[in-house]
Amino acid sequence: MGPTVVLNETPLHETPALDSPMDSPMSQDSPIEKEPMPIGRKAAKAKRGSNSTKNASKFLEEISKMQAMRIEMDMKQQEHDRAIDVEYAKEREYVRQEKIEKKDRETMAMDTSYMSLETKQFWKLEQTDVMRQRLFRDDVPSNTDWLNDQNH
């Protein structure tokens, strides 16, 4: 015969005589109670069902909290957008008024000495319109307020 071949020198079991758990010295003399039997399929399903109900209620609570936060954020955003819209409208109105006043100043400063009779009449009517608008505009102080003053 040939030489003996040893594949693995470590034994598979440390204590080959105690293969079953019932043979262990701890199980016979131990004051620790034995593990309870695993629960059956019906009990496991019922337990999973109650856990899923609890999880579902927690999940729904989280969703409702998130929705409330989302609604609050949306309301703040709408409020912010409204404030921006108001400011933008004020700015547009200011620019519009500035354009009107610039046009009015240009109309009043128009030199009609070199113009034809018809063109002079047109610009005189335009100047009269500008003065009339200024006189009846309540929100802008008129340059002719001194005419209505009782002291003069």
Helices and strands as residue ranges (DSSP letters): G 21-23, H 25-29, H 41-108, H 117-136, H 145-148
